[in-house]
């Protein structure tokens, strides 16, 4: 049995807690957060710390789940990796491409330590089936794709955690915080992106430093074209939509289901994701699958999980879209 600790017990931590509790091979050995008020929310009898270094030295966890604000993901992961502790880190992998590359170099320098990144939507049943269909070649090559993330974040969301609206701490807004999963899936499914032209904006007038709206045109190495759109200014949180057109068929993911779209516009459902109950249904429900896969790798010594190196491109894409928006010109990757 592996001993796991959660570092940071904010919005996403209960999802990790549930994944740990669902796995009989993992024991929650401690929780750390600088806000002592969250102590009331953790399971009874679990030691609580306000200093992650003190937790490490006292509890000697086998693995830590990093659920901290974005700017702490890399430095805290670095500390634990250098202590020989395995790391399972929430997205985003870093704030900038340079930091992401530094994180990847850390991973390479410590082969004895496994560092997994939480891009759990790669393990959605819809993603896994669509990836298999595209890789099979049965439907020809990809000719186009699009990803839409129509979500809502109210002013209270930023007021509750001010770091979310500050570039220094968040690294961005609706891209790095809400729609990084969708950007990740577009190149994971459709291949390398070589050039893009993007526009970011703030249309909610919240006084934050981060974008709440983004549109980008994508060009793939294969010659395929893509469109990416994300917003935090919708009236509600709606399902993420991903559409991929191939030479012989069109596939569409929406409302946690994968469809093949027929020429007459009708749709055949191919599979459906496990759904997360409650208000956060749109997060996706594959955290437990990814956590189980990561801990299996710890047991077997395998490498079948999402590595730091796999997540670097998502940060490069976000940076390129921001650069393109500032210059008004396309950016090559």
C-alpha positions in Angstrom: 0.0 0.0 0.0 1.3 3.5 -0.9 1.0 6.5 1.4 -0.3 9.6 -0.3 -0.6 13.2 0.9 -2.6 16.0 -0.6 -0.8 19.4 -0.8 -3.4 22.1 -1.0 -7.0 21.5 -0.1 -8.9 23.9 -2.3 -11.6 23.5 -5.0 -10.1 20.5 -6.9 -8.7 18.6 -3.8 -11.9 16.8 -3.0 -11.8 15.2 -6.4 -8.4 13.8 -5.6 -9.5 12.8 -2.2 -12.3 10.7 -3.7 -9.9 9.1 -6.2 -7.6 8.1 -3.3 -10.4 6.8 -1.2 -11.7 4.7 -4.1 -8.4 3.0 -4.4 -7.8 0.3 -1.8 -4.0 0.4 -2.5 -3.6 4.0 -1.4 -3.7 5.3 2.1 -4.2 9.1 2.7 -1.4 9.8 5.3 -1.7 13.6 5.5 -3.1 16.9 4.2 -1.4 20.2 4.0 -2.9 23.7 3.5 -2.0 27.1 4.8 -5.7 27.8 5.5 -6.3 25.9 8.8 -10.1 26.3 8.3 -10.0 23.5 5.7 -9.0 21.1 8.4 -12.7 20.6 9.2 -13.2 19.2 5.7 -10.6 16.4 5.7 -11.3 12.9 7.0 -11.1 12.4 10.7 -7.8 11.2 12.0 -5.7 12.3 9.0 -2.8 14.5 10.2 -3.0 18.1 9.0 0.0 20.4 8.3 0.4 24.0 7.2 4.0 23.4 6.0 4.6 20.9 3.2 8.2 20.5 4.1 7.3 19.6 7.7 4.7 17.1 6.3 7.4 15.5 4.1 9.9 15.1 6.9 7.3 13.8 9.4 5.1 11.5 7.3 7.4 10.3 4.6 4.7 9.9 1.9 5.3 7.7 -1.1 3.5 10.2 -3.3 2.0 13.7 -3.1 -1.0 15.1 -4.9 -0.2 18.8 -5.8 -3.5 20.7 -5.7 -2.1 24.2 -5.2 -2.5 27.5 -7.0 -0.7 27.4 -10.4 2.4 29.3 -9.5 3.3 26.7 -6.8 2.9 23.6 -9.0 6.5 23.5 -10.2 8.4 24.6 -7.2 6.6 22.4 -4.7 6.8 19.4 -7.1 10.5 20.1 -7.5 10.9 20.0 -3.7 9.2 16.6 -3.3 10.9 15.1 -6.4 14.3 16.0 -5.0 13.3 14.3 -1.7 12.6 11.1 -3.7 8.8 11.4 -3.4 6.6 10.6 -6.4 4.4 13.5 -7.6 0.9 13.7 -9.1 0.4 17.3 -10.1 -2.7 19.1 -11.1 -2.8 21.1 -14.4 -1.4 23.4 -15.6 2.1 21.9 -15.6 3.7 25.4 -15.5 3.1 29.1 -16.0 5.4 29.6 -19.0 7.0 27.4 -21.7 10.4 28.0 -20.0 9.2 26.8 -16.7 7.5 23.8 -18.4 10.8 22.9 -20.0 12.5 23.2 -16.7 10.0 20.9 -15.2 10.5 18.4 -18.0 14.3 18.6 -17.4 13.6 17.8 -13.7 11.6 14.8 -14.7 14.5 13.6 -16.9 17.0 14.2 -14.1 15.2 12.1 -11.6 14.2 8.8 -13.3 13.8 7.2 -9.9 10.8 9.5 -9.3 7.5 9.4 -11.3 5.8 12.7 -12.0 2.3 12.5 -13.3 0.3 15.4 -14.7 -3.5 15.6 -14.3 -4.8 15.9 -17.8 -7.5 13.4 -17.0 -9.7 14.0 -20.1 -7.3 12.0 -22.2 -8.8 9.0 -20.3 -12.4 9.8 -21.0 -14.1 6.9 -22.8 -15.0 9.3 -25.6 -11.4 10.4 -26.0 -10.0 6.9 -25.9 -12.4 5.6 -28.5 -12.0 8.6 -30.8 -8.2 8.4 -30.5 -8.3 4.7 -31.4 -10.6 5.4 -34.4 -8.3 8.2 -35.7 -5.1 6.2 -35.2 -6.6 3.2 -37.0 -6.6 5.0 -40.3 -10.0 3.5 -41.1 -11.5 6.9 -41.8 -8.6 8.5 -43.5 -6.6 11.4 -42.3 -7.9 14.3 -40.2 -8.9 17.3 -42.3 -10.3 19.7 -39.6 -11.2 20.0 -36.0 -12.6 22.4 -33.5 -12.8 22.7 -29.7 -15.4 24.9 -27.8 -15.4 25.6 -24.1 -18.5 27.7 -23.2 -18.2 28.2 -19.4 -19.1 30.8 -16.9 -17.0 32.3 -14.1 -18.6 35.0 -12.0 -16.8 37.9 -10.2 -17.1 36.0 -7.0 -14.9 33.2 -8.4 -12.0 35.7 -8.6 -12.8 37.4 -5.4 -12.8 34.2 -3.5 -9.3 33.4 -4.7 -7.7 36.6 -6.0 -4.7 34.8 -7.4 -6.9 33.4 -10.2 -7.1 36.9 -11.7 -3.4 37.7 -11.4 -1.0 36.8 -14.2 1.9 36.4 -11.8 0.2 33.6 -9.9 -2.3 32.1 -12.4 -0.4 32.5 -15.7 -3.6 33.3 -17.6 -7.3 33.0 -17.4 -9.8 30.9 -19.4 -7.0 29.1 -21.3 -4.6 27.9 -18.6 -7.3 27.5 -15.9 -10.4 26.2 -17.7 -9.7 25.1 -21.2 -6.2 23.7 -21.1 -7.7 20.2 -21.3 -9.4 21.0 -24.6 -6.3 22.5 -26.1 -4.4 19.4 -25.0 -6.9 17.1 -26.6 -6.8 18.9 -29.9 -3.2 18.1 -30.5 -3.4 14.8 -28.7 -6.1 13.6 -31.1 -5.2 15.5 -34.3 -1.4 15.8 -34.3 1.2 18.5 -34.1 0.2 22.1 -34.4 2.7 24.1 -36.4 1.2 27.6 -36.7 -1.7 29.5 -35.1 -3.3 32.9 -35.0 -5.1 33.8 -31.8 -7.0 36.7 -30.2 -7.6 37.0 -26.4 -9.8 39.6 -24.7 -11.5 40.6 -21.5 -15.2 41.1 -22.0 -16.5 40.8 -18.4 -14.9 44.0 -17.0 -13.9 42.3 -13.8 -10.7 44.2 -13.4 -8.6 41.1 -13.5 -5.3 40.7 -15.5 -6.3 37.5 -17.2 -8.3 36.8 -20.4 -11.8 35.5 -20.2 -12.3 35.0 -24.0 -10.1 33.5 -26.6 -10.4 32.4 -30.3 -7.6 30.8 -32.2 -7.1 29.4 -35.8 -4.9 26.3 -35.8 -2.7 24.8 -38.5 -1.6 21.2 -38.2 1.5 19.5 -39.6 -0.8 17.2 -41.5 -2.4 20.1 -43.3 -5.6 20.0 -41.2 -7.2 23.2 -40.0 -8.6 23.8 -36.5 -10.6 26.3 -34.5 -10.4 26.8 -30.7 -12.8 28.9 -28.8 -13.1 29.3 -25.0 -14.9 31.7 -22.8 -15.7 32.3 -19.1 -18.4 34.8 -20.1 -21.2 32.3 -20.9 -24.5 32.6 -19.0 -23.9 29.1 -17.6 -21.5 26.1 -17.8 -22.2 24.0 -20.8 -20.6 20.9 -22.2 -17.3 21.1 -23.9 -17.6 20.3 -27.6 -14.9 18.7 -29.8 -15.5 17.9 -33.4 -13.0 16.1 -35.7 -13.6 15.7 -39.4 -11.7 13.1 -41.4 -11.7 12.2 -45.0 -14.5 9.6 -44.5 -16.4 10.7 -41.4 -17.1 13.4 -38.9 -17.0 12.7 -35.1 -18.4 14.9 -32.4 -18.0 14.8 -28.6 -20.7 16.7 -26.6 -22.6 16.0 -23.4 -20.2 13.3 -22.4 -20.9 11.2 -25.5 -19.1 10.5 -28.8 -21.1 10.6 -31.9 -20.5 9.8 -35.6 -22.2 12.5 -37.6 -24.0 11.2 -40.7 -24.2 13.1 -44.0 -27.9 14.0 -43.3 -26.9 15.5 -39.9 -28.2 12.6 -37.8 -25.9 11.2 -35.2 -25.0 7.7 -34.1 -23.8 7.5 -30.5 -20.7 5.4 -30.2 -19.9 5.6 -26.5 -20.5 7.6 -23.4 -18.3 8.9 -20.5 -18.8 8.1 -16.9 -20.4 11.2 -15.5 -19.4 13.2 -12.4 -22.5 14.0 -10.2 -23.3 17.4 -9.0 -22.6 21.0 -10.1 -19.1 20.2 -11.4 -20.3 17.7 -14.0 -18.5 19.5 -16.7 -15.1 18.8 -15.1 -15.0 15.3 -16.5 -14.9 12.1 -14.4 -11.6 10.4 -15.2 -9.5 11.6 -12.3 -10.0 8.2 -10.6 -8.9 6.3 -13.8 -5.8 8.5 -14.1 -4.9 8.2 -10.4 -5.3 4.4 -10.6 -3.1 4.3 -13.7 -0.4 6.4 -12.0 -0.4 4.2 -8.9 -0.2 1.1 -11.0 2.9 2.5 -12.6 4.4 3.1 -9.2 3.7 -0.6 -8.3 5.0 -2.1 -11.6 7.7 0.4 -12.5 5.9 1.2 -15.8 5.5 4.5 -17.5 1.9 4.4 -18.7 0.7 7.7 -17.3 0.8 11.4 -18.4 4.3 12.7 -18.0 5.5 16.3 -17.7 6.9 16.0 -21.2 3.4 15.2 -22.5 2.0 18.4 -21.0 4.6 20.9 -22.2 2.9 21.6 -25.5 -0.3 22.8 -23.8 1.7 25.6 -22.2 3.5 26.4 -25.5 0.2 26.7 -27.3 -1.2 29.1 -24.6 1.9 31.2 -24.8 1.7 31.3 -28.6 -1.9 32.4 -28.6 -1.2 35.2 -26.2 1.8 36.3 -28.3 -0.2 36.2 -31.5 -3.0 38.3 -29.8 -0.4 40.9 -28.7 1.3 41.1 -32.1 -1.7 40.6 -34.3 0.2 38.1 -36.4 0.4 34.3 -36.7 2.9 32.5 -34.6 4.9 29.4 -35.7 5.5 26.6 -33.1 
